[in-house]
Amino acid sequence: MQTQLKPRESPTHEPRDPHASVCLDSVSRAYVDRRGRAVPALADVSLRAARGSVLAVVGPSGCGKTTLLELICGLQRPDGGTIACEPAVLMPQRDLLLPWLNALENAVLALRIAGAPRAQARARGAALFAELGLGGFEQARPHELSGGMRQRVAFVRTLLSGKPVLCLDEPFGALDAITRLEMQGWLTNALAREPRTVVLVTHDVEEAIVLADRVAVLSPRPGRVAAELTVDLPRLPPSMAGPRSPTDPTVVALREQAMRTLAESRVA
Amino acid sequence: MRRGMANVAPPLLLALVFLGVWEIYVDIKGVDPLLLPAPHAMFAEIWDNAGLLWSNFAITAKEVVFGLSLALVGGFAMAVAIHLWTPMRRAVYPHTVGSQAIPIAVIAAPLCFWWGFGIFPKLVVIALICFFPVVVTTVDGLAAVDPDQRKLLRTLDASRWQAFRFGELPAALPAALSGARIALAVGVIGAFIAETSTPSTGPYAGLGREITSDLTALQTPRAYAATAVLFVFAIVCFYALTIAERKLSPWSSQRRGEIH
């Protein structure tokens, strides 16, 4: 799969740490605002994501989470530090399904871009749709789909890019609480079937802990890593895959710890 | 069927009221029919000269359809070139605006010198008059593509061409089609200008020619009859284009449907 990926102008190359898909070392990035002043978005951020793991990044809004993902995907370059990542694909906050394509055509967009014939792309997409419980929605136009369904189609589109690293930018941020729970279950299940390294950005601490293997807590702007938590709970076998129970004592303890870190970093 | 009636009845009713007021005004004031003929005289002319009007209409309709097609193809191609290539935008865009200020009479002579008295110079005139709205709306449509959508296509490794093909082109289509409808509205008067500013051979020279020769021959009611034909023709073309839009970009009309 990796061989057919085109090199990009991004600084992504094979990580030095052989077990990590994503390596960030003292990365900093600043914006220039309208008055021409430099506004630091990220300062001295170092992160690792092991191959096949889920790294969640939580932090207050405006702490540079989206910038972080765009750096990993090579859509921006860092001002300082080094980034070494396997090819990564971004799933933006808004689903951005193209309204002139139906659900299946949207999902297989990356295959079409890679030059796959239409019929072959559709066949692969349809197989994944069936596997991930989207069967029957292939012909639906984006505006006919619910918010949750649109996110699922957007996720399948991201998966089908064939890249080993998925950068999910608040994938469930715009969904209602019930749909969000359902989507967390669906995502865990999809990742059990199609394992990838995932960098998940969210502002929901609980979501981060029930879904991720490691959680990086970012401080307010400029974003720094205020704490890194390891969620030390065994992964369930794929057949029973699902998010962790939010009432599990370990989850509760980690949640407390993350919240405390967030509060402290805000004061500091 | 009922929906069809609901669409057709209001404009028809308005036309009847307008014609009624016009008729009464001419009747009461005793207006000279050379200045303003009564509607009944206009309809009588349509009835009496149906063959003549039809033959001229066929010429004008052909000019409008082909001239507009030329404008759509040319305008769209120019918009794409302007969008994809910045030097083109800088060099050409101001001149497209300037071109709209050129009185056709000024360039009619060289057009006929190059292409004769046939239909082609007329198509060029119509296209010159019509292409501008197509260029402006298409350029704006191409530029207005959601920047996040561009980012998405980039993260999926789309090349410049693929980003254009999968993203910008379909996104700009509704805007381009709006431009086409504006172009059509000026296209019919464009045909009039084309016919009256370039000479023709053959027995029929189109409704525009018919109108000017009727006016100089003091056949005012017949000129009004020909004008009525142009009026209805423009409306029919407009709705034909609306139907084409629904077929070409169903997503935009569907979305509009949701809003109403």
Contacts between the chains, C-beta under 8 A, distances in Angstrom:
chain1	res1	chain2	res2	distance
A	5	B	157	7.2
A	6	B	157	5.8
A	8	B	157	7.3
A	70	B	151	7.8
A	73	B	155	5.3
A	75	B	151	6.1
A	75	B	154	6.4
A	75	B	155	6.3
A	89	B	155	5.4
A	89	B	156	6.8
A	90	B	151	7.2
A	90	B	152	7.3
A	90	B	155	4.1
A	92	B	148	5.6
A	92	B	151	6.7
A	92	B	152	5.8
A	94	B	148	6.3
A	96	B	146	7.1
A	96	B	148	5.7
A	96	B	149	5.4
A	96	B	152	4.9
A	98	B	149	7.4
A	98	B	166	7.1
A	98	B	167	7.1
A	98	B	170	7.2
A	99	B	251	4.2
A	99	B	252	7.9
A	99	B	255	7.1
A	100	B	170	4.3
A	100	B	171	7.8
A	100	B	173	7.8
A	100	B	249	7.0
A	100	B	251	5.0
A	109	B	156	6.1
A	109	B	166	6.6
A	110	B	156	4.5
A	110	B	157	7.3
A	112	B	166	7.3
A	113	B	153	7.6
A	113	B	156	5.5
A	113	B	157	6.1
A	113	B	158	4.9
A	113	B	159	7.9
A	113	B	162	5.3
A	113	B	166	7.0
A	114	B	157	7.2
A	141	B	251	6.7
A	141	B	254	7.2
A	143	B	251	7.5
A	143	B	254	6.7
A	143	B	255	6.4
A	143	B	258	7.1
A	157	B	156	7.7
A	161	B	155	7.7
A	161	B	156	5.5
A	161	B	157	7.4
